[in-house]
Amino acid sequence: MTADNPLGGRLDDDDYPAYTMGRAAEMLGTTAGFLRAIGEARLITPLRSEGGHRRYSRYQLRIAARARELVDQGTPVDAACRIVILEDQLEEAQRINAEFRRTAAAGRGADGPGGPGGRGVSPQKP
């Protein structure tokens, strides 16, 4: 940490638990009870301060905001949490697939379709 930046850039870190429960609820326009409910549903797990108080990161607040959108549309809290978890898993799977495709395409580009990086499959003749 420097004198110019005493927090060492932690506030720029999406995973830094910078927000109290009260502040998080205020930012989301919801209640502390809602944050506790999505915690009990294991959507997010806030870190705890030395005094045992919940602290939320910006990443967790984005997830909580998505759950709140669903709840505001009439989805029960438990179902909203499950939907957000599944959306997150789908996004991660799509990211992994895209990376795999880029890696595979780079391998085919260097080796050609029949080389070690390619599939080795030739088109069938009619």
Protein Blocks (a to p, Z undefined) as FASTA:
>chain_A
ZZklmnnommmpmklcfbcfklmmmmnopafklmmmmmmnomaccdddfkopacddfklm
mmmmmmmmmmmnopafklmmmmmmmmmmmmmmmmmmmmmmmmmmmmmmmnojmlmklnop
acddZZ
